[in-house]
Amino acid sequence: MSYVDEVLEVVRKKNADQPEFLQAVTEVLDSLRPVIDANEELYRKNAILERITEPDRQIMFRVPWVDDNGQVQVNRGFRVQFNNAIGPYKGGLRLHPSVNLGIIKFLGFEQVFKNSLTTLPIGGGKGGSDFDPKGKSDREIMAFCQSFMTELCKYIGADVDVPAGDIGTGAREIGFLFGQYKRIRGMFEGVLTGKGLSYGGSLARTEATGYGLCYYTSEMIKCMKNETFAGKTVIISGSGNVAIYAIEKAQELGVKVVTCSDSTGWIYDPNGIDVALLKEVKEVKRARLTEYAAAKSTAEYHAKQNGEHGVWQYKVDLALPCATQNELDIDDAKMLVANGVTSVTEGANMPTTLEATKYLQENGVLFVGGKAANAGGVATSALEMSQNSERLSWTFEEVDGKLKGIMETIYANISDAAKRYNATVGGNTDYVAGANIAGFEKVVNAMLAQGVC
């Protein structure tokens, strides 16, 4: 049995109740086989795979808070500090009823390699809670965030672990969390990213993940197909932060985006999504897409009947899944291939199932996983950390320019890694393997240099 298979067997036994984590580990280690086989003696002796698949620590805690009716509620909080070989732990805080330890571990594991790809000195971690901010008052959100940070503050710091936003955690939540950290620790430091501009935030952070996704996609199309992003027709899923700003940047670059979605349904607008209206519905009103359809005569609203992901049925050039994990399955992949889609770049974390990923790649679709394509968010978070350390604020243009350069460098690095190990699939460069290899090599070199720790 190979070293990879031995480790996968152990990981499956130890984490049998965590399918998302097992999916992520399997995908990464399978793609790393050429690298691991070439260095098996060294990696086995130093237990590299055992160490890189086991978090440094897993913190789970009770979060009690009082709702507007005076009733005490209790949620469960998590922080998984996965690997800090190349820098302080860095990764978002997800607030959603689906959150459990397995999901946080999967996200933290992916974050290790994503952060390594940015070329910036940040390790990988993730956190969150099964708290649902939807339908809660501002006072209830504050009560939860203050309770959550009262425990979390014991384990984080500007040079230790720097959380950020994620699903359910936006500017409002980051503000409440930062205020409580400052109150308890008596320190004003860059312990969180995604902060408001008035207290240490960075321009372009809100837009970064969506913008970065488009910069990456544009660079890939230019280098692989000698084509321009402009003039393409694109389907995007989701209507949160990543989707909104991917739509905005795509339109700025001359692309027509015809779909968006939320948990209850999706919009198809052949004339292109009205991003200003979408922002009003989702960021201001915090409403469902039915309101978008009611205000836009050319838009078709389709309610989800059986949890289907209807955005993938349309005939377009490119697809950018930007909603949540495992939203694009094998049936969706078959629709994309049948409709002539040439590229799928992930804006969300692991939105494509393993089966769908393999089908897309084997049928000649350029496929790029989220750890590369959506790394713009965490890269700009690291730029916010740099600004906090320098006590400086950069202009929007400076940050956006650095972001564009980082995403283009990520493309170059993963393309180079794939070529060095002759990683191809379906006649194209295997960007999944390239991303995993490039991220893995940097982390492992640091781990080897630092000894057994």
C-alpha positions in Angstrom: 0.0 0.0 0.0 1.4 3.5 -0.9 2.0 6.1 1.7 -0.9 8.2 0.5 -3.3 5.2 0.7 -2.0 4.4 4.2 -2.7 7.9 5.5 -6.1 8.1 3.8 -7.1 4.9 5.5 -6.2 6.3 8.9 -7.9 9.6 8.2 -11.1 7.9 7.2 -11.1 5.8 10.4 -10.4 8.7 12.6 -12.9 11.1 10.9 -15.7 8.7 9.7 -18.5 11.1 10.6 -17.0 14.1 8.7 -17.7 13.6 5.0 -16.7 17.1 3.9 -13.3 16.8 5.6 -12.8 13.4 4.1 -13.7 14.7 0.6 -11.2 17.5 0.9 -8.4 15.3 2.2 -9.0 12.7 -0.5 -9.0 15.2 -3.3 -5.8 16.9 -2.1 -3.8 13.8 -1.4 -4.9 12.0 -4.6 -3.7 15.0 -6.6 -0.4 15.1 -4.7 0.6 11.5 -5.5 3.4 12.4 -8.0 5.0 14.8 -5.5 4.7 12.3 -2.6 5.9 9.3 -4.6 9.0 11.3 -5.6 9.7 12.2 -1.9 8.2 9.2 -0.1 11.1 8.3 2.1 11.6 11.8 3.4 7.9 12.5 3.9 7.2 9.2 5.5 10.2 9.5 7.9 8.9 12.9 9.0 5.2 11.9 9.0 4.4 14.9 6.8 1.0 13.6 5.6 -0.1 12.6 9.1 0.9 16.0 10.5 -0.6 18.0 7.6 -4.0 16.2 7.9 -4.3 16.7 11.7 -5.1 20.2 12.9 -2.7 21.8 15.4 -5.7 22.2 17.7 -9.5 22.1 17.6 -11.4 24.4 19.9 -15.1 23.9 20.5 -17.1 25.9 23.0 -20.5 26.9 24.3 -21.9 30.3 23.2 -24.8 31.4 25.5 -26.7 34.6 24.6 -30.0 36.3 25.4 -32.6 36.9 22.7 -35.0 39.8 22.4 -37.6 37.9 24.4 -35.3 37.5 27.4 -34.8 33.8 26.6 -31.2 32.3 26.9 -30.1 30.6 23.7 -27.1 28.3 23.4 -25.0 27.7 20.3 -21.8 25.9 19.6 -18.6 27.7 18.6 -15.6 26.4 16.8 -12.1 27.4 15.9 -9.8 25.0 14.1 -6.2 26.1 14.0 -4.9 23.8 11.3 -1.3 24.8 10.3 0.9 27.8 11.1 4.1 26.6 9.4 4.3 29.7 7.1 2.5 32.3 9.3 -0.2 33.0 11.8 -3.5 31.1 11.4 -5.8 32.9 9.0 -9.3 32.0 8.0 -12.9 33.2 8.3 -15.7 32.7 10.8 -18.8 31.0 9.3 -22.2 31.6 11.0 -24.8 29.1 9.6 -27.0 26.4 11.0 -25.1 23.8 8.9 -21.8 24.5 10.7 -20.2 21.5 12.5 -16.7 20.4 13.3 -16.3 18.4 10.0 -17.2 21.4 7.9 -14.9 23.7 9.8 -12.0 21.2 9.5 -12.6 20.9 5.8 -12.5 24.6 5.4 -9.4 24.9 7.6 -7.6 22.2 5.7 -8.3 23.9 2.3 -7.3 27.2 3.8 -3.8 25.9 4.5 -3.1 25.5 0.8 -5.1 28.5 -0.4 -3.2 30.8 1.9 0.1 29.3 0.8 -0.8 30.0 -2.8 -1.2 33.7 -2.1 2.6 33.9 -1.7 1.9 35.8 1.6 3.1 34.6 5.1 -0.2 33.3 6.5 -1.1 29.8 7.8 -4.5 28.1 7.7 -7.4 28.0 10.1 -11.2 28.4 10.2 -14.0 28.9 12.7 -17.6 29.7 13.2 -20.9 28.6 14.8 -24.2 26.9 14.1 -25.8 30.3 15.0 -28.1 31.6 12.2 -28.0 35.4 11.9 -31.0 35.5 9.5 -34.0 37.0 11.1 -32.1 38.2 14.2 -32.2 41.8 15.4 -29.0 43.9 15.6 -29.1 43.6 19.4 -29.3 39.8 19.1 -26.4 39.7 16.7 -24.4 41.8 19.1 -25.3 39.6 22.0 -24.1 36.5 20.2 -20.9 38.0 18.8 -19.9 39.3 22.2 -20.5 35.9 23.8 -18.6 34.2 21.0 -15.6 36.5 21.3 -15.5 36.3 25.1 -14.3 32.7 24.6 -12.5 33.0 21.2 -10.3 35.9 22.4 -8.3 33.5 24.5 -6.9 31.8 21.4 -6.3 34.6 18.8 -4.1 37.6 18.3 -2.5 39.7 15.5 0.6 37.4 15.4 -1.2 34.2 16.5 -4.5 33.7 14.7 -6.4 36.4 12.6 -10.0 35.4 11.8 -12.1 37.1 9.1 -15.6 37.1 7.7 -17.3 34.3 5.9 -20.9 33.2 5.3 -23.1 35.0 7.8 -20.2 37.1 9.1 -20.1 40.5 7.4 -19.1 44.0 8.4 -21.7 44.2 11.2 -20.6 41.0 12.9 -16.9 41.8 12.5 -17.5 45.2 14.2 -19.2 43.6 17.2 -16.5 40.9 17.4 -13.7 43.5 17.3 -15.3 45.7 19.9 -15.6 42.8 22.3 -12.0 41.7 21.7 -10.7 45.3 22.4 -12.9 45.5 25.5 -11.6 42.3 27.0 -8.0 42.4 26.0 -7.5 46.2 26.2 -5.7 46.2 22.9 -6.3 47.8 19.5 -4.6 45.5 17.1 -5.2 43.8 13.7 -6.8 40.7 15.2 -9.6 40.5 12.7 -9.8 41.4 9.0 -12.8 42.7 7.1 -13.0 45.5 9.6 -14.7 48.8 8.8 -12.6 51.5 7.2 -13.0 53.7 10.3 -11.1 51.3 12.5 -8.4 49.6 10.4 -10.2 48.0 7.5 -8.9 47.9 3.9 -10.4 49.3 0.8 -11.3 46.6 -1.7 -11.6 43.9 0.9 -15.4 43.6 0.4 -14.9 43.2 -3.4 -11.7 41.1 -3.2 -12.9 37.5 -3.5 -15.3 38.2 -6.4 -12.8 40.5 -8.2 -10.0 38.1 -7.7 -12.1 35.3 -9.2 -12.5 37.3 -12.3 -8.9 38.3 -12.5 -7.8 34.7 -12.3 -10.4 33.5 -14.9 -9.4 36.3 -17.3 -5.7 35.4 -16.9 -6.3 31.7 -17.5 -8.4 32.3 -20.6 -5.8 34.6 -22.0 -2.9 32.1 -21.4 -4.6 28.9 -22.2 -6.9 29.8 -25.0 -5.5 33.1 -26.3 -8.9 34.6 -25.8 -10.3 37.6 -23.9 -12.7 37.5 -21.0 -14.7 40.3 -22.6 -17.6 39.2 -24.7 -18.2 36.0 -22.8 -21.6 35.0 -21.3 -21.3 33.6 -17.8 -23.5 31.9 -15.2 -22.9 32.6 -11.6 -24.5 31.0 -8.6 -25.1 32.7 -5.2 -26.0 36.2 -4.4 -23.8 36.9 -1.4 -20.6 38.9 -1.2 -18.6 36.7 -3.6 -21.3 36.4 -6.3 -22.2 40.1 -6.2 -18.7 41.4 -6.7 -17.8 38.7 -9.2 -20.8 39.9 -11.2 -19.7 43.5 -10.8 -16.1 42.9 -11.9 -17.2 40.6 -14.8 -19.5 43.3 -16.1 -16.7 45.9 -15.8 -14.5 43.6 -17.9 -17.1 43.3 -20.6 -18.8 40.0 -19.6 -22.5 39.3 -19.6 -23.7 37.5 -16.4 -27.2 36.0 -16.8 -27.9 34.2 -13.5 -27.7 34.5 -9.7 -29.3 32.4 -6.9 -30.1 32.1 -3.3 -31.3 29.3 -1.0 -34.9 29.5 -2.3 -34.5 30.0 -6.0 -32.6 31.5 -8.9 -32.8 34.4 -11.4 -32.2 34.1 -15.1 -32.0 37.4 -17.0 -30.9 37.1 -20.7 -30.1 40.9 -20.7 -27.7 40.5 -17.8 -28.0 40.8 -14.0 -28.6 44.3 -12.7 -25.9 44.4 -10.1 -27.1 47.7 -8.5 -30.5 46.2 -8.0 -29.0 42.9 -6.7 -27.0 44.9 -4.1 -30.1 46.8 -3.0 -32.1 43.5 -2.5 -29.3 41.5 -0.8 -27.1 44.1 0.9 -29.6 46.7 1.9 -32.9 45.0 2.3 -31.5 41.5 3.0 -34.4 40.1 1.0 -35.0 37.2 -1.3 -34.5 37.2 -5.0 -38.3 37.4 -5.5 -37.9 41.1 -4.9 -35.3 41.4 -7.6 -37.7 39.6 -10.1 -40.5 41.9 -9.0 -38.5 45.0 -9.8 -37.0 43.7 -13.1 -39.3 42.9 -16.0 -36.7 40.9 -18.0 -35.8 38.6 -15.1 -37.3 35.1 -14.7 -37.5 33.8 -11.1 -37.5 30.1 -10.5 -38.2 28.6 -7.1 -36.3 25.6 -6.0 -38.6 22.6 -5.8 -36.3 19.8 -4.8 -33.1 21.5 -3.9 -32.0 21.6 -7.6 -29.3 24.1 -8.8 -31.1 25.5 -11.8 -28.5 28.1 -12.8 -26.4 25.4 -14.5 -29.0 24.6 -17.2 -28.3 27.6 -19.5 -26.1 27.7 -22.7 -23.2 30.0 -21.9 -19.4 30.1 -22.2 -18.2 30.0 -18.6 -19.5 29.0 -15.1 -18.5 30.5 -11.8 -20.1 28.7 -8.8 -20.1 31.2 -5.9 -22.7 29.8 -3.4 -21.7 27.0 -1.1 -20.1 23.5 -0.9 -21.3 20.7 -3.2 -23.8 22.8 -5.1 -22.6 21.5 -8.5 -23.1 17.8 -8.8 -22.6 15.2 -11.6 -26.0 16.0 -13.2 -25.1 19.7 -13.2 -21.7 18.9 -14.7 -23.3 16.9 -17.5 -25.6 19.9 -18.3 -22.6 22.2 -18.4 -20.7 20.0 -20.8 -23.7 19.4 -23.0 -24.2 23.2 -23.2 -20.6 23.8 -24.3 -19.3 25.5 -21.2 -15.5 25.7 -21.6 -14.4 26.7 -18.1 -15.5 26.3 -14.5 -13.7 28.4 -11.8 -14.8 28.1 -8.2 -15.7 31.2 -6.3 -17.0 29.3 -3.3 -15.2 26.7 -1.2 -15.5 23.2 -2.7 -18.8 23.9 -4.5 -18.2 21.1 -7.0 -18.5 17.4 -6.0 -15.6 15.1 -6.7 -17.6 13.2 -9.2 -18.6 16.4 -11.0 -15.0 17.7 -11.0 -13.7 14.5 -12.6 -16.4 14.6 -15.2 -15.7 18.2 -16.2 -12.0 17.7 -16.4 -12.3 14.4 -18.4 -14.6 16.2 -20.9 -12.1 19.0 -21.6 -13.5 21.7 -19.4 -10.9 24.0 -17.8 -11.5 23.5 -14.1 -10.0 25.5 -11.3 -10.7 24.8 -7.6 -11.6 27.4 -5.0 -8.3 27.3 -3.2 -6.8 29.0 -6.2 -9.6 30.9 -7.9 -11.2 32.4 -4.7 -7.9 33.2 -2.9 -8.3 36.9 -3.6 -10.3 37.3 -0.4 -7.7 36.0 2.0 -4.9 37.6 0.0 -6.6 41.0 0.6 -7.1 40.1 4.2 -3.3 39.6 4.4 -2.9 43.0 2.8 -5.1 44.4 5.5 -2.9 42.8 8.1 0.1 44.5 6.4 -1.6 47.9 6.5 -2.5 47.4 10.2 1.1 46.6 11.0 2.4 49.6 9.2 -0.3 51.9 10.6 -1.1 52.9 7.0 -4.1 52.8 4.7 -3.6 52.1 1.0 -5.8 53.5 -1.8 -8.4 51.3 -3.5 -6.3 51.3 -6.6 -3.2 50.2 -4.7 -5.0 47.3 -3.1 -6.8 46.3 -6.3 -3.6 46.4 -8.3 -1.8 44.2 -5.7 -4.8 41.8 -5.8 -4.7 41.5 -9.6 -1.0 40.9 -9.5 -1.4 38.2 -6.8 -4.1 36.4 -8.8 -2.0 36.4 -11.9 1.0 35.1 -9.9 -1.2 32.3 -8.5 -2.1 31.3 -12.0 1.5 31.2 -13.1 2.6 29.2 -10.0 0.0 26.5 -10.3 0.5 26.3 -14.0 4.3 25.8 -13.4 3.7 23.2 -10.7 1.4 21.2 -13.0 3.9 21.3 -15.8 6.8 20.2 -13.6 4.9 17.1 -12.6 3.2 16.6 -16.1 -0.2 16.9 -14.5 -2.8 16.9 -17.2 -6.4 15.7 -17.5 -8.8 15.7 -20.5 -6.1 17.2 -22.7 -5.7 20.3 -20.4 -3.5 21.3 -17.6 -4.7 19.9 -14.3 -5.2 23.1 -12.3 -6.5 21.2 -9.3 -3.3 19.2 -9.0 -1.2 22.3 -9.8 -2.8 24.3 -7.0 -2.4 21.5 -4.5 1.2 20.9 -5.5 2.2 24.6 -5.4 0.5 25.2 -2.0 1.7 21.9 -0.5 5.4 22.3 -1.4 5.7 25.7 0.3 4.1 24.4 3.5 6.0 21.2 3.6 9.4 22.9 3.1 8.6 25.1 6.1 7.5 22.1 8.2 10.8 20.3 7.4 12.9 23.3 8.2 11.2 23.8 11.6 11.6 20.2 12.8 9.0 18.1 14.6 6.5 20.6 15.9 
